[in-house]
Amino acid sequence: MRPSDEDRQGPVIRDRRRIDPVTGQVRDGARQSGQGQAGQQRGPAQPRPGKHAVSKPGAASGASPGGGQPARDGQGNQDNGPAPGPADRAERDAEVEKMTAQLAERTADLQRLQAEYANYRKRVERDRIAVREQALANVLTELLPVLDDIGRAREHGELAGGFKSVAESLEAAAVKLGLNSYGEDGDPFDPNLHEALMHSYSPNVTEPTCVRILQPGYKVGDRILRPARVAVAEPGEADEDEGGGDDASTHHHPADAGGGD
């Protein structure tokens, strides 16, 4: 009797267990069926599988070290490689420390630039105000002789008609720009505000006093444009031949030097 193909090939073992006894993983049904078909199509020339061929690690699941699939541990979790050692942790800590130092340095640079910009804005604003005040002072200084002429015309009763209206408008505009006149008879003499043109002695004063305003002073805010020019009297017995006050250059009193800025 002629032997059949099954007798020549030997018995075929098909492992239909869904859980691999070695890895403990659930087998892929499609992959398992494919392996079964491959076992059925094995020809006579192929080597006969051993008795325990299906129980080799990775043989039933189709995974191999070089098959391109990630290795898994006994619990079915993917193995991501060895845990970082002390050297890796030290290198990572050094990198974090370096980045922290760089961040602190950049933050300090940003704060310094912000402070410099704030100071620059303050300096520009201060310079702008100073330039404006200087320009205004220059313009008003040129108007002082005109204001003096208006004052003398008013004292002599010559300020009338259309000239009076123009003069008052000019004075109002100067005051609006911040120009203020100062100096009154009887003010205490201040060398920072007054310029002494005449000097005398008088028993009617107890301190150096401006007994006569020869020319009013002008200022813008705290800025003196022109000191008030005055006649100064100090406590003492008046000379009969002084005639109400002498030229300050004759007596050479310290107040004669004037206190104009």
C-alpha positions as CSV (number, residue, x, y, z in Angstrom):
1,M,0.0,0.0,0.0
2,R,1.3,3.5,-0.9
3,P,1.9,5.8,2.1
4,S,-0.2,9.0,2.3
5,D,1.2,12.5,2.3
6,E,0.4,12.9,6.0
7,D,2.4,9.8,6.9
8,R,5.4,11.1,4.9
9,Q,5.3,14.6,6.5
10,G,4.6,13.4,10.1
11,P,1.9,14.7,12.4
12,V,1.1,18.5,12.3
13,I,0.7,20.2,15.6
14,R,-1.5,23.3,15.7
15,D,-1.4,25.4,18.9
16,R,-4.8,27.1,19.1
17,R,-4.3,28.6,22.6
18,R,-5.2,32.3,22.6
19,I,-2.7,33.1,25.4
20,D,1.0,32.4,24.8
21,P,2.3,30.2,27.6
22,V,5.7,31.9,27.6
23,T,4.9,35.6,27.2
24,G,1.4,35.6,28.7
25,Q,0.2,37.8,25.9
26,V,-3.1,37.4,23.9
27,R,-2.2,36.0,20.5
28,D,-3.4,37.7,17.4
29,G,-6.1,35.6,15.8
30,A,-5.2,36.6,12.3
31,R,-1.6,36.0,12.9
32,Q,-2.4,32.6,14.5
33,S,-4.6,31.6,11.5
34,G,-1.8,32.7,9.1
35,Q,0.7,30.5,10.9
36,G,-1.8,27.6,10.7
37,Q,-2.1,28.1,6.9
38,A,1.6,28.3,6.6
39,G,1.9,25.0,8.5
40,Q,-0.5,23.3,6.2
41,Q,1.3,24.5,3.0
42,R,4.6,23.2,4.2
43,G,5.9,20.9,1.5
44,P,7.7,17.6,1.8
45,A,11.1,19.2,1.5
46,Q,10.6,21.4,4.5
47,P,12.0,20.2,7.7
48,R,9.7,18.6,10.1
49,P,9.0,20.7,13.2
50,G,10.0,19.3,16.5
51,K,7.7,18.4,19.2
52,H,8.1,21.6,21.1
53,A,8.6,24.0,18.2
54,V,5.5,26.0,19.0
55,S,6.6,26.7,22.6
56,K,9.8,28.6,21.6
57,P,9.7,32.2,22.9
58,G,8.4,34.5,20.3
59,A,7.8,31.8,17.7
60,A,4.0,31.6,18.2
61,S,3.5,35.4,18.5
62,G,5.6,36.2,15.5
63,A,7.9,38.6,17.3
64,S,11.6,38.4,17.0
65,P,14.5,40.5,18.2
66,G,15.2,41.7,14.6
67,G,11.6,41.8,13.4
68,G,11.1,45.5,14.0
69,Q,8.6,45.2,16.8
70,P,9.4,46.7,20.2
71,A,10.3,44.3,23.0
72,R,7.9,43.8,25.8
73,D,8.3,42.6,29.3
74,G,6.5,39.8,31.0
75,Q,3.5,42.1,31.9
76,G,2.9,43.1,28.2
77,N,4.3,46.6,28.7
78,Q,6.7,48.1,26.1
79,D,10.3,48.2,27.2
80,N,11.7,51.7,26.7
81,G,15.3,50.8,27.4
82,P,17.3,50.9,30.6
83,A,16.5,53.4,33.4
84,P,18.6,56.5,33.5
85,G,21.7,56.1,35.6
86,P,23.4,58.6,38.0
87,A,25.5,60.0,35.2
88,D,22.5,60.7,33.1
89,R,20.7,62.4,36.0
90,A,23.8,64.5,36.7
91,E,24.0,65.6,33.1
92,R,20.3,66.5,33.1
93,D,20.6,68.4,36.3
94,A,23.6,70.3,34.9
95,E,21.6,71.2,31.8
96,V,18.7,72.4,33.9
97,E,21.0,74.5,36.1
98,K,22.6,76.0,33.0
99,M,19.2,77.0,31.5
100,T,18.1,78.4,34.8
101,A,21.3,80.6,34.9
102,Q,20.7,81.8,31.4
103,L,17.1,82.6,32.2
104,A,18.2,84.7,35.3
105,E,20.7,86.5,33.1
106,R,18.2,87.4,30.4
107,T,15.7,88.5,33.1
108,A,18.4,90.8,34.6
109,D,19.2,92.2,31.2
110,L,15.5,92.9,30.5
111,Q,15.1,94.6,33.9
112,R,18.2,96.7,33.3
113,L,17.0,97.8,29.9
114,Q,13.6,98.7,31.3
115,A,15.2,100.8,34.0
116,E,17.4,102.5,31.5
117,Y,14.4,103.3,29.3
118,A,12.5,104.7,32.2
119,N,15.4,107.0,33.1
120,Y,15.8,108.0,29.5
121,R,12.1,109.0,29.3
122,K,12.5,111.1,32.5
123,R,15.6,112.8,31.3
124,V,14.0,113.6,27.9
125,E,10.9,115.0,29.7
126,R,13.1,117.1,32.0
127,D,15.2,118.4,29.1
128,R,12.1,119.2,27.1
129,I,10.7,121.3,30.0
130,A,14.1,123.0,30.5
131,V,14.3,123.9,26.8
132,R,10.8,125.3,26.9
133,E,11.5,127.4,30.0
134,Q,14.7,128.7,28.4
135,A,13.0,129.7,25.2
136,L,10.2,131.4,27.0
137,A,12.7,133.2,29.2
138,N,14.6,134.5,26.2
139,V,11.4,135.8,24.6
140,L,10.2,137.5,27.7
141,T,13.6,139.0,28.5
142,E,13.4,140.8,25.1
143,L,10.0,142.2,26.1
144,L,11.2,143.7,29.4
145,P,12.3,147.1,27.9
146,V,8.9,147.4,26.3
147,L,7.2,146.7,29.6
148,D,9.5,149.3,31.3
149,D,8.4,151.9,28.7
150,I,4.7,151.1,29.3
151,G,5.3,151.5,33.1
152,R,6.9,154.9,32.7
153,A,4.2,156.1,30.3
154,R,1.6,155.0,32.9
155,E,3.4,157.0,35.6
156,H,3.4,160.1,33.5
157,G,-0.2,159.8,32.5
158,E,0.6,159.2,28.8
159,L,-1.0,155.8,28.6
160,A,-4.4,156.5,27.0
161,G,-6.5,155.7,23.9
162,G,-5.5,152.9,21.6
163,F,-2.0,152.7,23.0
164,K,-3.4,151.9,26.4
165,S,-5.4,149.0,25.0
166,V,-2.3,147.6,23.2
167,A,-0.2,148.0,26.3
168,E,-2.7,146.2,28.5
169,S,-3.1,143.3,26.0
170,L,0.7,142.9,25.9
171,E,1.0,142.9,29.7
172,A,-1.9,140.4,30.0
173,A,-0.1,138.1,27.4
174,A,3.1,138.3,29.4
175,V,1.4,137.4,32.6
176,K,-0.4,134.5,30.9
177,L,3.0,133.2,29.8
178,G,4.1,133.2,33.5
179,L,5.9,136.5,33.8
180,N,5.5,138.2,37.2
181,S,6.8,141.5,38.4
182,Y,8.0,142.0,41.9
183,G,9.4,144.8,44.1
184,E,7.5,147.1,46.5
185,D,8.6,150.0,48.7
186,G,9.4,148.7,52.1
187,D,10.4,145.2,51.1
188,P,13.4,143.8,53.1
189,F,16.5,143.9,50.9
190,D,17.4,140.5,49.5
191,P,20.6,140.3,47.4
192,N,19.2,137.3,45.6
193,L,16.2,139.4,44.4
194,H,17.3,143.0,44.4
195,E,20.1,145.0,42.9
196,A,21.0,148.1,45.0
197,L,21.7,151.2,43.0
198,M,21.5,153.7,45.8
199,H,22.3,153.5,49.5
200,S,21.5,155.6,52.6
201,Y,20.9,155.4,56.3
202,S,17.6,156.0,58.0
203,P,16.4,155.9,61.6
204,N,13.0,154.6,60.4
205,V,14.2,151.1,59.4
206,T,15.5,148.2,61.5
207,E,17.1,146.3,58.8
208,P,18.3,146.9,55.2
209,T,15.2,147.9,53.4
210,C,14.2,148.8,49.9
211,V,13.0,152.4,50.4
212,R,12.4,153.0,46.7
213,I,11.9,150.7,43.6
214,L,13.8,152.3,40.8
215,Q,13.0,149.5,38.3
216,P,10.7,146.4,39.0
217,G,12.1,142.9,38.9
218,Y,10.7,140.1,36.7
219,K,10.7,136.4,37.1
220,V,9.1,133.3,35.6
221,G,8.3,130.8,38.3
222,D,11.4,130.6,40.4
223,R,13.7,131.9,37.6
224,I,14.9,135.5,37.9
225,L,14.9,137.3,34.6
226,R,15.9,140.6,36.0
227,P,16.5,141.6,39.6
228,A,14.6,144.6,41.0
229,R,16.7,147.7,41.0
230,V,16.2,149.6,44.3
231,A,17.4,152.2,46.7
232,V,18.5,150.7,50.0
233,A,18.4,152.2,53.5
234,E,20.1,150.8,56.6
235,P,19.5,151.6,60.2
236,G,21.4,154.7,61.4
237,E,21.4,158.5,61.6
238,A,20.7,160.1,58.3
239,D,23.2,162.7,57.0
240,E,21.8,166.1,56.4
241,D,23.7,166.5,53.1
242,E,22.7,163.1,51.7
243,G,19.5,164.6,50.2
244,G,17.5,161.4,50.4
245,G,20.1,159.0,49.3
246,D,23.4,158.9,47.4
247,D,24.7,156.8,44.6
248,A,25.6,153.3,45.7
249,S,29.0,153.6,44.0
250,T,30.0,156.4,46.4
251,H,29.5,154.4,49.6
252,H,30.8,151.0,48.4
253,H,28.4,149.1,50.8
254,P,28.3,145.3,50.4
255,A,24.7,145.7,49.3
256,D,25.9,147.9,46.3
257,A,27.2,144.9,44.5
258,G,23.6,143.8,43.9
259,G,22.1,140.4,44.2
260,G,20.8,139.8,40.6
261,D,21.4,136.4,39.1
